[in-house]
Amino acid sequence: NLLLLFFLVANIDAQSIDSEQKNFPETPIIVSLGYACEVALAISELHLRKAAYPFDWLRTSFSALYAAIEDDFQHIFTEITLNEHNHIFDYYGLEFAHDSILKIDQEIDSNLARLAKEKYGRRAKRFIDLCKSDKKVVFIRYGIMEFQTLKEVAGAVRQQEMQEAIQLKNILKFKYPNLDFLLIVLSWDSDTEPWNIEGVRNIVHEDTSTTIKQILLELFLDLLP
């Protein structure tokens, strides 16, 4: 029963699930590719987040995501600018909505900026090292548009999501030819048909974190060896 399994996994402590996974060396590592923090939050609440990766808590347009991966994150958290909400944008256009590098007087604190750059450098290296490893990885990316907007341009969005998924799969295969991975795309559009793309699985979801948690739990159980 899926609901019972969801209750058990969602309430088990992290230490227990860590020790349990050590008995399954082929259990995949789940990594968020954005576009925002809901996927990383759901992974964390299910105790399936094993390490911090660069896109966990960012807002990432597809172009920024693609550029950072293609460029090996060489310019992550460089050439930073602030918007009217003091959210940080970097060279790639990645949005660091949960990081603060400002002093009380709203001036940029160079020490905080340095620490943040070092943090994302570590996460980027961890991402690259994982992609170069022999581990199984499941990348998850969701929703490129708000649901209200989607109704008006559903057909175009479906095509755009599929093309972006193909481009993302191709750059990962090109950069990391030995990587054993599956790309999951969580779609807003209930009319979306299965894409039938090798290495990619599209799943329709509703706009609630609980739904994302349920989808990820079912997915994880399906992927267990």
N, C-alpha and C positions, 0 to 999 in steps of 0.2 A: 504494500500500500504506500503510494508516493507521499501522502500527507504524514503518515507515521514516520517514514524515513526522513522526511523534511524536519519533523519535530526532533528526532533523535540526533541528526547531524547538526542542526542549528543550536542545540543545547549542549553538545559535547564540548569539553574544554580543549583548548588548542594543543596542550601537551599530549592528550590522548590521541587526537587525530594525527599528530606528528608521528608518534610511535607506531600508529597503525599503518601509516603510509610507508614507513621504512620497510614493511614487509611486502610492499608492492613496488619494486624498483621501476616498473614501467608506467606507474601512475603519472599522467601528464601534469605539467606545471601550467597553471592558468595565469595569463598575463593580459591586463587591460590595455587596449589601444584607444581609449576614449570613446566618444568625443569629450565626455566629462567624467565626473568622479563616481557616478552611480555604480558602474561595473566593479571598480575597486572596492567600493563600500560593501557591495553584496558579497564579493569574494572574501572580504575580511570578516563579515558577520557569519559566514559559513565556515570560518577557520581554514580556508583554502588558499589564503594569500601567504606565500612562504617568504617573500622578499619584496622590497620596494623597487619599482621600475619607473622609468621617467614619465610615462603618460598617466600614471595612476590618478593623480589629483589635478591634472591640467585640463584646460579646454583646448581641443585640437581640431582645427579644420583639417580636411583631408590633405590639402596642399602642404600645410605645415608638418603634418605627420609624415607624409611621403618624403619631403625634403630632408627632415631630420634623420630618418632611417637611411636614405640614400647617401647622405653626407657623413655617416658615422657619428653624428651628434657633435661634430667638431666645433660648432658655434652655439651650442646650447647655452642659454642664459648669458649671451653676449649681445652687445648693441641694444640694451634694454631701453624700453620707453614705458611710460605710464599713461593709462587712459583717464577719463574723468572720474572713474571709481577707484583710482590708484591700483588697478590691476596691471600686472607686469606683462609686457610682450617682449619677445626676444627676436633675434635675427631671423628665425624661421617663421615667426608669427605665432608661436606657441604662447598660450595665455596662462600665466601663473596666478590664478585667482585666489589661492590659499596661502601665498607667501607675502610677507611684508618686509620691505627693506627701507622703510621710512623712519626718520626720527620724529620726535614729538612736533617739531616745527615744520614737518612735511618735506624736509630735505632728505635726499637719498643718503643712507648710512653706508659708507663704503665697506665697513667691516661686515655688516649684515649681507650686503650684496656678494661679498667674497665667499662667505659661508654658504649662501644659497647656491652660488655657482659650483662650489666644491661638492655640495650635496647632489646636485643634478649630474655632475660629472661622474660621481660614483654610481649613480643609478643607470646612467647611460652605459658605462663600462660593464655593469652587471647584465644589462640587456644584451650587449654584444657578446659577452662571454657565454651567456645562455644560448644564444643563437648559434654559437660555434661549438656547442657541446653535443653530446649524443643523447640528450634528454628529449622526451616527447613534450611538445609545447602546444597549448591551445591559446591562440590569440582571440580576443573578443573585442569587437567594436560595435557600437550601437548608434542608431538614430542620427541622421544628418540634418533633419529639419523638425520644427515643431509640428505637432499633429494638425493644428488649425491650418497652417500653411499647406500642409501635405494634401489636404482635400482638394485644393485648387489646382495642384500640379502633380497629381499622383503618378500619372504615367511617366512624366519626365524624371521624377524622383526615383521611381523604380529602376529606370534605365541608368541613371547616374549612380545609384548605389551599387548596382551590379558591375558597372564599368570600374568604379573605384575599388571594389573588391578584387577584380581581376588584376588591376594595376598593383594593388598592395601585395597580392599573392606573388605576382611576377617579380617585384623588387626583392621580396624576402627570399625567393628561390634563387635569384641572381646573386644576391649578396651572400647568402648562406646555403650553398648547394647541397650540403649534407644535413641540413636541418629537417627533422621529422616534425611537421607541424600541421595543424588544422586551423583555418581561419573561420571564426563564427561571426556572422553579421546579424545583429538584432535589428529588425526592421520595424518601422512604425506602421507600415501599410498592410492592413488585413487582407487586401486583395492580391498581395504578392504571391506568385507561384514559386515552387522550388526552382532554383537556378540550375541545378544539375551541373555544377562546375566542380571539377576534381580539386580536392583540397580546400573547398569552401562549402560552408553550410549556412544558409540563411534561415532565420527563425523569426516569426512575427511575435511581437510583445506589446503589452499595454504600458502606459507611462506611469508605472509605480515601481518603487524599489522592491516591494514584496514580490511582484511578478518577476522581476529580474532575478531575484534570489531563487524563486521556484524553478525558473528556467535553467539557471546555472546548476542547481542541485540535480535536477533530472539529467542534464547534460553530463555532469561529472559522474553520476552513477552509471550512465550509459557507456562512458569511456573507460571505466575501471576494467582491468584485465580479468 
